Each structure stands twice: as C-alpha cells, then as structure tokens.
C-alpha cells in the first residue's frame, strides 16, 4: 500500500488530475508574476502602434478615473498610428491630458472628433536600450519567481514538525522546483520574443 501511495502523486502530476493545494498557492503566485511581466511588455513601446500602451491609462470621466478603452473606440489604421474615437467629443481634452501625463512619450493630435497617436521610428540605439530594459524586467521576474520557490520550501520545511514524512516534504520541494523551472523557461521565452520584436525594423 505505501508503494501505491508513493506513486499516486506522480500519476496525478503526469495526467494532470489535480495539483497539490500546497503547491497550487505558490504556482498561482508564479503565474501572476509571469502575467504581470506580459502586461508590462505589452505596454512597452517598440516603434509600432500597439493599443496595449494605453492599457494603464485612466481618463477623468465625470469625476471617475475610467480605462481609456471604456470611453472610446481604439483602432490601428496603419502600422505606426493609433486612433481613438471618443464616445463623446467632450472627452477629447481629458483623453489627451491622460496621454500627455503618461510615460508613453507621444504628443497626441486631434481633428475635433478623433485623436491620433503617431509612433516615430525608433533609432537602433533606442532599440538596444529597450532590449536592456526588457532583459532587466525579465531578470526581476525570475528573481521574484525564485523568491516564491524559497518561501514555499521554507513553509514545507516547517511541515517536518507535523506528522508529514521527509519523503513527502522532498516530493513537495521537487514539485515546486518543476513549477519554478517551467516559469523561468516561460520568462526566458518571453524575453527572447519581446527583444526580437523590438530589434525588428
């Protein structure tokens, strides 16, 4: 019977039956770290019009900070142009103000009904600086993921004071290491993808 119990978690892991709840809490933290990096990268200006650069912006809509996507229609008519058509013309000034006070670094223009953002071509030097920024953000995410693993291992070691066996603790640590390796690999792939996107003219 002990032999079957020892094998069962491995069967669970292989067939994706259910992740141990003690692992899940750390897996979810790692996942959130990865998703935060994804969002951060999406907002990074790479010389092409990317509507995600507007994701963090909030517009003063009758006294309420409102996501820009909820106050107008956003389109990309050309590779380096974003157009914003506000639901109400009175929103043009608040939207422009939100853009001007952000870190996007582009001055908006409007024709009375539509706001346009024209993205300039990036110099090679600026592209290289952005790649450095991408790598730094990625390294920070990997440090955060490894810190989550450390917190998990510390918590597992405390289980030794309970009736849980050393073998089970070791199995928890191994499972957490596998999740750590997976997310580190995913972050590396994201760094590579974003870096190539930035360096592609």
C-alpha positions in Angstrom: 0.0 0.0 0.0 2.7 2.6 0.8 4.2 1.9 -2.6 0.9 2.8 -4.3 0.6 6.0 -2.2 4.1 7.0 -3.1 3.4 6.6 -6.8 0.0 8.2 -6.8 1.1 11.9 -6.6 3.4 11.2 -9.6 0.4 9.8 -11.5 -1.6 12.9 -10.6 1.2 15.1 -11.9 1.6 13.1 -15.1 -2.1 13.0 -16.0 -3.0 16.5 -14.6 -5.6 15.1 -12.3 -5.1 17.7 -9.6 -2.2 19.8 -8.3 -1.5 19.5 -4.6 -3.1 22.5 -2.9 0.2 23.2 -1.0 1.9 23.6 -4.4 -1.0 25.5 -6.1 -0.7 28.5 -3.8 2.9 29.1 -5.0 2.1 28.1 -8.6 -0.5 30.9 -8.7 1.9 33.5 -7.3 4.4 32.5 -10.0 1.7 32.7 -12.7 0.8 36.2 -11.5 4.4 37.2 -11.7 4.6 35.9 -15.3 1.3 37.6 -16.3 2.5 40.9 -14.8 5.6 40.8 -16.9 3.5 40.0 -20.0 1.3 43.1 -19.3 4.5 45.2 -18.7 6.0 44.1 -22.0 2.7 44.8 -23.9 2.8 48.4 -22.7 6.5 48.8 -23.8 6.6 51.0 -26.9 8.5 49.2 -29.7 8.1 51.6 -32.7 4.9 50.1 -33.9 1.4 51.1 -32.9 0.3 48.8 -30.0 -3.0 49.6 -28.4 -1.8 47.9 -25.2 0.4 51.0 -24.4 -3.0 52.6 -23.4 -4.0 49.8 -21.0 -2.8 51.6 -17.9 -4.3 55.0 -18.7 -7.3 56.4 -16.9 -9.4 59.2 -18.1 -11.4 61.6 -15.9 -14.9 60.7 -16.9 -17.3 62.8 -14.9 -15.0 62.6 -11.9 -14.3 58.9 -12.2 -11.0 57.5 -13.4 -12.0 55.3 -16.3 -10.0 53.0 -18.6 -9.5 54.7 -21.9 -11.0 51.6 -23.7 -14.3 52.3 -22.0 -14.6 55.9 -23.2 -13.9 55.5 -26.9 -13.2 53.2 -29.9 -9.4 52.4 -30.4 -8.2 51.3 -33.8 -4.8 50.9 -35.6 -5.4 52.1 -39.2 -1.7 52.0 -40.0 1.4 50.2 -38.6 2.5 53.3 -36.6 -0.8 55.1 -35.9 -3.3 54.6 -33.1 -6.7 56.3 -33.5 -9.1 57.0 -30.6 -12.7 57.9 -31.4 -14.2 59.1 -28.1 -17.9 58.3 -27.4 -18.3 62.0 -26.6 -16.4 64.9 -28.1 -16.1 66.5 -24.6 -13.8 63.6 -23.8 -11.1 64.7 -26.3 -9.3 67.0 -23.8 -9.4 64.5 -20.8 -8.1 61.7 -23.1 -5.3 63.9 -24.4 -4.4 65.0 -20.9 -4.2 61.3 -19.8 -1.8 60.6 -22.7 0.3 63.7 -22.1 0.8 63.0 -18.4 1.7 59.3 -19.0 5.1 57.8 -19.9 4.1 57.0 -23.5 6.2 59.9 -24.8 4.0 60.8 -27.8 2.1 64.0 -28.2 -1.5 63.4 -29.4 -3.2 65.4 -32.2 -6.9 65.6 -33.0 -9.2 66.8 -35.8 -12.1 67.7 -33.4 -13.5 64.2 -33.3 -10.6 61.7 -33.5 -7.4 61.6 -31.6 -4.3 60.3 -33.3 -1.0 59.0 -31.9 1.8 58.7 -34.4 4.6 56.4 -33.3 8.1 57.6 -34.6 10.6 55.1 -35.9 13.0 54.0 -33.2 16.7 54.5 -33.7 19.0 51.5 -33.3 20.4 52.9 -30.1 16.9 53.4 -28.6 16.0 49.8 -29.6 19.1 48.5 -27.8 18.2 50.5 -24.7 14.7 49.0 -24.8 16.1 45.5 -25.1 18.2 46.1 -22.0 15.0 47.3 -20.2 13.2 44.1 -21.4 16.1 41.9 -20.0 16.1 43.7 -16.7 12.4 43.4 -16.2 12.7 39.7 -17.2 15.5 39.1 -14.7 13.5 40.9 -12.0 10.6 38.5 -12.7 12.9 35.5 -12.4 14.2 36.7 -9.1 10.6 37.1 -7.9 9.8 33.5 -9.0 12.8 32.1 -7.3 11.8 34.0 -4.1 8.4 32.4 -4.3 10.1 29.0 -4.5 12.2 29.8 -1.5 9.1 30.9 0.5 7.5 27.6 -0.5 10.5 25.5 0.6 10.6 27.3 3.9 7.0 26.5 4.5 7.5 22.9 3.5 10.4 22.5 6.0 8.1 23.6 8.8 5.9 20.7 8.0 8.6 18.4 9.4 7.3 19.3 12.8 4.0 17.7 11.9 3.2 14.1 11.0 4.3 14.6 7.4 7.2 12.4 6.3 10.5 13.6 5.0 9.8 11.8 1.7 6.6 13.8 1.2 8.3 17.1 2.0 11.0 16.2 -0.6 8.3 15.4 -3.1 6.7 18.8 -2.4 10.0 20.6 -2.9 10.6 18.6 -6.2 7.2 19.6 -7.5 7.7 23.2 -6.6 11.1 23.1 -8.4 9.5 21.8 -11.5 7.0 24.7 -11.5 9.8 27.1 -10.9 11.8 25.7 -13.9 8.7 25.9 -16.1 8.0 29.6 -15.3 11.7 30.6 -15.6 11.7 28.9 -19.1 8.5 30.8 -20.0 10.0 34.1 -18.9 13.1 33.4 -20.9 10.9 32.7 -24.0 9.0 36.0 -23.3 12.3 38.0 -23.1 13.5 36.5 -26.3 10.2 37.2 -28.1 10.0 40.8 -27.0 13.6 41.5 -27.7 13.3 40.2 -31.3 10.1 42.3 -31.7 11.9 45.4 -30.7 15.0 44.8 -32.8 12.9 44.0 -36.0 12.8 47.2 -38.1 
